[in-house]
Amino acid sequence: MDETVNLPLYKLFVNPYDLRELKRDIWIDDPIPAQLKVEGKKLEVDISYRGSHIRDYHKKSYQINYYKPKKFKGSKLVHLNSEFRDPSLIRNKLSFDFFTDIGVISPNARHVFLTLNGKAEGVYLEIESVDEDFLKRRNLPDGAIFYAVDGDANFSLISDLDKEIKKSLELGYEIKIGTEKDHSHLEDFIYKINTTTRAEFEKEIIKYLNVDQYLRWMAGVIFTSNYDGFVHNYALYRNGETEQFGIIPWDYDATWGRDVNGKYMEAGYVPIDGYNTLTARLLDVDNYRKQYRSILEDNLSHKFTVEYMTPKIEHLLQSIRPFVLKDPYKKGKIDDFDKEITVMLEYIEDRREYLQRKLYKLD
């Protein structure tokens, strides 16, 4: 396969013994050594499986850490997602690109074709890691980054998982970059969200949160209908200069009319006012609620439209279709792949109608 046709070709080579070790227990995070050939370069890397429930899929997702050299194209590591449950294989990238379009900092992503020891593994989505290299690439100040790893990242004092009072305000988060002091900043942020009086909230929250960026992110979740988006599937970045938290989307394959299992999702399933404690408190403030409504209305007019999204969807689907036909896990489902543009465009039409009907809730 000629890697210059459309997609970069990633050739992964793993010692058969190490590969057996990797497959022996899919839940072990210990990496194994490998060699990656890409774009004429030979790279020594470590690989491991990534994700939670997705590890059970036949087509695995991987994390690749560069070993020699330590970085490739300015990154220490990248993620290779199989996008196994998404019949289109494009929803994650389509979502990240959409977030970028509406003014939300998002990971870069591109499709690649992966082979493992000479055997085709198929179309994958290479996703940029949200880390210090992510910040450097965007000329953003140094700062702490936390990953929201489960439903307890709901900005509440109450656990989303067991409905009990949290034993720690850091539940639901893993720190990716930061110090012990940054743990305290996160705890202070969540404490302020939950204890600041209604009268003081508008004035106080801007000390801790980039409100405009959060509202734009919120709109992105609402447009794409990422059901887990409000309590999961994001990273928090605390800007070292402004000392405000910002939010970065992550894991958006279950969107644009499909749920986490790839099943059809009703266009009205995710409510226009979202959910989680921080969102509820922001929308309780007249100015923020009006600002959020304005963001929705602007994008309903210009970005979240069939006319705007159709060429983007078509381009992504057309660019990977020849490679889907070579994907051992997807080539037998090419008819489903070809139908996905209809699913996504019908979702956009139905979601627009739902959101326009529900705008009154933001009056």
C-alpha positions as CSV (number, residue, x, y, z in Angstrom):
1,M,0.0,0.0,0.0
2,D,1.3,3.4,-0.9
3,E,1.3,5.6,2.1
4,T,1.2,8.7,0.0
5,V,-2.2,8.0,-1.5
6,N,-4.3,9.3,1.3
7,L,-3.5,7.9,4.8
8,P,-0.1,7.6,6.5
9,L,1.0,3.9,6.8
10,Y,2.1,2.9,10.3
11,K,4.1,-0.3,10.2
12,L,4.4,-1.8,13.7
13,F,6.8,-4.7,14.4
14,V,6.7,-6.6,17.7
15,N,8.7,-9.6,18.8
16,P,6.3,-12.6,18.9
17,Y,7.1,-13.3,22.5
18,D,6.4,-9.7,23.5
19,L,3.1,-9.8,21.5
20,R,2.0,-12.9,23.4
21,E,2.7,-11.2,26.6
22,L,0.6,-8.2,25.5
23,K,-2.3,-10.4,24.6
24,R,-2.0,-12.6,27.7
25,D,-3.9,-10.1,29.9
26,I,-5.5,-7.2,28.1
27,W,-6.0,-5.3,31.3
28,I,-2.4,-5.0,32.1
29,D,-1.0,-1.5,31.3
30,D,2.7,-2.6,31.2
31,P,4.1,-1.6,27.8
32,I,6.1,-3.8,25.5
33,P,8.9,-2.8,23.1
34,A,8.3,-2.4,19.4
35,Q,9.5,-0.8,16.3
36,L,7.4,1.7,14.3
37,K,8.1,2.6,10.7
38,V,6.3,5.7,9.5
39,E,7.0,8.4,6.9
40,G,10.4,6.9,6.1
41,K,11.5,6.9,9.8
42,K,12.3,3.9,12.0
43,L,11.3,4.6,15.6
44,E,11.9,2.6,18.8
45,V,8.7,2.7,20.8
46,D,6.8,1.1,23.7
47,I,3.2,0.1,23.1
48,S,0.3,-0.8,25.4
49,Y,-3.4,-1.3,25.1
50,R,-5.5,1.7,26.0
51,G,-9.1,2.4,27.1
52,S,-11.5,0.6,29.4
53,H,-14.4,-1.4,27.8
54,I,-12.8,-1.0,24.4
55,R,-10.0,-3.4,25.3
56,D,-12.5,-6.3,24.9
57,Y,-13.0,-5.5,21.2
58,H,-11.3,-7.6,18.6
59,K,-9.7,-4.5,17.1
60,K,-7.5,-3.1,19.9
61,S,-6.6,0.5,20.6
62,Y,-3.0,1.4,21.5
63,Q,-0.9,4.0,23.2
64,I,2.5,4.5,21.6
65,N,5.3,6.0,23.6
66,Y,8.4,7.1,21.7
67,Y,11.6,5.7,23.1
68,K,14.3,6.4,20.5
69,P,14.0,9.2,19.6
70,K,12.2,10.5,22.7
71,K,9.9,12.6,20.6
72,F,8.4,12.4,17.1
73,K,6.9,15.5,15.5
74,G,7.0,17.2,18.9
75,S,5.2,14.5,20.9
76,K,6.3,12.0,23.5
77,L,3.3,9.8,22.8
78,V,0.2,9.4,20.7
79,H,-3.0,7.3,20.9
80,L,-4.2,5.0,18.1
81,N,-7.9,4.4,18.4
82,S,-9.6,1.6,16.6
83,E,-13.0,3.4,16.6
84,F,-14.4,-0.1,16.5
85,R,-18.0,0.8,17.6
86,D,-18.4,3.7,15.2
87,P,-19.6,2.4,11.8
88,S,-18.2,5.5,10.1
89,L,-14.8,5.6,11.9
90,I,-14.9,9.5,11.7
91,R,-17.1,10.7,14.6
92,N,-14.2,11.3,17.0
93,K,-12.2,13.4,14.5
94,L,-15.4,15.1,13.2
95,S,-16.2,16.2,16.8
96,F,-12.7,17.5,17.6
97,D,-12.7,19.5,14.3
98,F,-16.1,20.8,15.1
99,F,-15.0,21.9,18.6
100,T,-12.0,23.7,17.1
101,D,-14.4,25.4,14.6
102,I,-16.5,26.8,17.5
103,G,-13.6,28.1,19.4
104,V,-12.7,25.3,21.8
105,I,-9.1,24.0,22.0
106,S,-9.2,20.4,21.0
107,P,-6.8,17.5,20.2
108,N,-5.5,17.1,16.7
109,A,-6.4,13.9,15.1
110,R,-5.8,12.1,11.7
111,H,-6.6,8.7,10.3
112,V,-3.8,6.3,9.6
113,F,-3.6,2.7,8.4
114,L,-1.9,0.3,10.8
115,T,-0.1,-3.0,10.1
116,L,1.2,-5.3,12.8
117,N,4.1,-7.6,11.9
118,G,3.1,-7.2,8.2
119,K,-0.6,-8.0,8.8
120,A,-3.2,-5.3,8.2
121,E,-4.9,-4.1,11.3
122,G,-6.9,-1.4,9.5
123,V,-7.9,2.2,9.8
124,Y,-7.1,3.9,13.1
125,L,-7.4,7.4,14.4
126,E,-4.2,8.9,15.7
127,I,-5.1,11.3,18.5
128,E,-2.8,13.9,20.0
129,S,-2.1,13.4,23.7
130,V,-3.3,16.3,26.0
131,D,0.0,17.0,27.9
132,E,2.8,19.5,28.0
133,D,3.5,19.0,24.3
134,F,-0.1,19.8,23.6
135,L,0.3,23.2,25.5
136,K,3.6,24.0,23.8
137,R,2.2,23.3,20.4
138,R,-0.4,26.0,21.0
139,N,1.9,28.5,22.8
140,L,-0.2,28.1,25.9
141,P,1.3,28.8,29.3
142,D,2.5,25.9,31.5
143,G,-0.1,24.6,33.8
144,A,-1.6,21.5,35.4
145,I,-3.7,19.0,33.4
146,F,-6.2,16.6,35.0
147,Y,-8.0,13.8,33.1
148,A,-11.6,13.1,34.0
149,V,-11.5,9.3,34.2
150,D,-15.0,8.4,35.4
151,G,-18.4,9.8,36.3
152,D,-17.2,11.3,39.6
153,A,-15.7,14.2,37.6
154,N,-19.1,15.8,37.8
155,F,-18.0,19.0,39.7
156,S,-20.1,18.0,42.6
157,L,-19.7,17.1,46.3
158,I,-21.9,14.0,45.6
159,S,-20.5,11.0,43.8
160,D,-22.2,10.3,40.4
161,L,-21.4,6.6,40.8
162,D,-22.8,5.8,44.3
163,K,-24.7,9.0,45.1
164,E,-22.8,9.3,48.4
165,I,-20.8,12.3,49.6
166,K,-17.4,12.1,48.1
167,K,-14.5,11.2,50.4
168,S,-12.2,13.3,48.2
169,L,-12.9,16.2,45.9
170,E,-10.4,14.8,43.5
171,L,-12.5,11.7,42.9
172,G,-12.9,11.1,39.1
173,Y,-9.6,12.8,38.2
174,E,-6.1,11.7,37.4
175,I,-3.3,14.3,37.3
176,K,-1.3,14.2,34.0
177,I,0.9,17.2,34.7
178,G,1.2,19.1,38.0
179,T,2.4,19.2,41.5
180,E,0.9,18.6,44.9
181,K,-0.2,22.3,45.0
182,D,-2.2,21.7,41.8
183,H,-4.2,19.1,43.6
184,S,-5.2,21.8,46.1
185,H,-6.2,24.1,43.3
186,L,-8.5,21.5,41.9
187,E,-10.1,20.8,45.3
188,D,-10.5,24.6,45.9
189,F,-12.2,24.9,42.5
190,I,-14.7,22.1,43.1
191,Y,-15.4,23.4,46.7
192,K,-16.1,26.9,45.4
193,I,-18.4,25.6,42.7
194,N,-20.5,23.9,45.4
195,T,-20.4,26.4,48.3
196,T,-20.4,29.9,46.8
197,T,-23.7,31.7,47.4
198,R,-26.0,32.4,44.5
199,A,-25.4,36.1,45.0
200,E,-21.6,35.8,44.8
201,F,-21.3,33.1,42.2
202,E,-21.0,35.2,39.1
203,K,-18.3,37.3,40.6
204,E,-16.4,34.5,42.2
205,I,-16.4,31.8,39.5
206,I,-14.4,33.9,37.0
207,K,-11.5,33.7,39.4
208,Y,-11.4,29.9,38.9
209,L,-12.9,29.3,35.5
210,N,-12.6,30.6,31.9
211,V,-16.4,30.9,31.6
212,D,-16.6,31.7,27.9
213,Q,-14.5,28.7,27.0
214,Y,-16.6,26.5,29.2
215,L,-19.8,27.7,27.6
216,R,-18.4,27.0,24.2
217,W,-17.3,23.6,25.2
218,M,-20.8,23.0,26.7
219,A,-22.3,24.0,23.3
220,G,-20.0,21.5,21.6
221,V,-21.2,18.7,23.9
222,I,-24.8,19.6,23.2
223,F,-24.4,19.8,19.4
224,T,-22.5,16.5,19.2
225,S,-24.6,14.8,21.9
226,N,-21.8,13.2,23.8
227,Y,-23.9,11.7,26.6
228,D,-20.9,11.2,29.0
229,G,-19.5,14.6,28.1
230,F,-20.6,16.4,31.3
231,V,-19.1,14.0,33.8
232,H,-16.4,12.3,31.8
233,N,-14.6,12.5,28.4
234,Y,-12.7,15.7,29.1
235,A,-9.4,17.1,30.5
236,L,-9.0,20.1,32.8
237,Y,-6.2,22.6,32.1
238,R,-5.3,25.2,34.7
239,N,-3.6,28.0,33.0
240,G,-0.5,28.9,34.9
241,E,-0.8,32.6,34.1
242,T,-4.5,33.3,34.4
243,E,-5.0,30.7,37.1
244,Q,-8.3,29.7,35.5
245,F,-9.4,26.3,34.6
246,G,-10.3,25.5,31.0
247,I,-11.9,22.3,29.6
248,I,-10.7,20.1,26.7
249,P,-12.9,17.5,24.9
250,W,-11.8,13.9,24.7
251,D,-13.3,10.6,23.5
252,Y,-16.1,11.7,21.1
253,D,-16.8,8.6,19.1
254,A,-20.3,8.1,20.6
255,T,-21.7,11.2,18.9
256,W,-23.6,12.5,15.8
257,G,-26.5,10.1,16.3
258,R,-24.7,7.0,17.7
259,D,-24.2,5.9,21.4
260,V,-21.3,4.2,23.0
261,N,-22.3,0.9,21.5
262,G,-22.8,2.2,18.0
263,K,-26.6,2.1,18.4
264,Y,-28.9,4.9,17.1
265,M,-29.3,7.7,19.7
266,E,-32.4,9.8,19.7
267,A,-31.7,13.5,18.8
268,G,-33.3,14.7,22.0
269,Y,-31.5,12.4,24.4
270,V,-29.0,14.9,25.7
271,P,-30.9,17.9,27.2
272,I,-30.1,21.4,26.0
273,D,-29.1,22.5,29.5
274,G,-26.8,19.6,30.0
275,Y,-26.1,18.2,33.4
276,N,-23.4,18.4,36.2
277,T,-23.2,20.9,39.1
278,L,-21.0,23.5,37.4
279,T,-23.2,23.7,34.3
280,A,-26.3,24.1,36.5
281,R,-24.8,26.8,38.5
282,L,-23.6,28.7,35.4
283,L,-27.0,28.6,33.8
284,D,-28.5,29.9,37.0
285,V,-26.7,33.2,36.3
286,D,-28.7,35.4,33.9
287,N,-25.7,36.7,32.0
288,Y,-24.1,33.3,31.6
289,R,-27.4,31.7,30.5
290,K,-27.8,34.5,27.9
291,Q,-24.2,34.0,26.7
292,Y,-24.7,30.3,26.3
293,R,-27.9,30.8,24.4
294,S,-26.2,33.3,22.1
295,I,-23.4,30.7,21.4
296,L,-26.0,28.1,20.5
297,E,-28.0,30.5,18.3
298,D,-24.9,31.7,16.4
299,N,-23.7,28.1,15.7
300,L,-27.2,27.0,14.8
301,S,-27.1,29.7,12.1
302,H,-23.6,29.1,10.8
303,K,-21.8,25.9,11.9
304,F,-24.2,23.3,13.1
305,T,-26.1,23.1,9.8
306,V,-26.4,20.4,7.1
307,E,-24.9,22.8,4.6
308,Y,-21.8,23.5,6.6
309,M,-21.2,19.9,7.9
310,T,-22.0,17.9,4.7
311,P,-18.7,18.6,2.9
312,K,-16.7,18.0,6.0
313,I,-18.4,14.6,6.5
314,E,-18.1,13.7,2.9
315,H,-14.4,14.6,2.8
316,L,-13.6,12.4,5.8
317,L,-15.6,9.4,4.6
318,Q,-14.2,9.6,1.1
319,S,-10.6,9.9,2.3
320,I,-10.8,6.7,4.3
321,R,-13.2,4.6,2.3
322,P,-10.5,2.9,0.1
323,F,-8.7,1.9,3.3
324,V,-11.8,0.7,5.0
325,L,-12.0,-1.9,2.2
326,K,-8.6,-3.1,3.4
327,D,-9.6,-3.1,7.1
328,P,-10.0,-6.8,8.2
329,Y,-12.5,-5.7,10.9
330,K,-14.6,-3.4,8.7
331,K,-14.4,-4.4,5.1
332,G,-17.3,-6.7,5.4
333,K,-19.5,-3.8,6.7
334,I,-18.8,-1.4,3.9
335,D,-22.6,-1.0,3.3
336,D,-23.0,0.2,6.9
337,F,-20.1,2.6,6.4
338,D,-21.8,4.0,3.3
339,K,-25.0,4.6,5.1
340,E,-23.5,6.7,7.9
341,I,-23.6,10.0,6.1
342,T,-27.4,9.7,6.0
343,V,-27.4,8.9,9.7
344,M,-25.3,11.9,10.6
345,L,-27.1,14.4,8.4
346,E,-30.5,13.2,9.7
347,Y,-29.1,13.6,13.2
348,I,-28.1,17.2,12.5
349,E,-31.5,18.0,11.1
350,D,-33.3,16.4,14.1
351,R,-31.0,17.8,16.6
352,R,-31.4,21.3,15.2
353,E,-35.1,21.0,15.4
354,Y,-34.9,19.8,19.0
355,L,-32.5,22.6,20.1
356,Q,-34.6,25.3,18.4
357,R,-37.7,24.0,20.3
358,K,-35.9,24.0,23.6
359,L,-34.2,27.4,23.4
360,Y,-37.0,28.9,25.5
361,K,-35.6,27.1,28.5
362,L,-32.6,29.5,28.4
363,D,-34.8,32.7,28.5
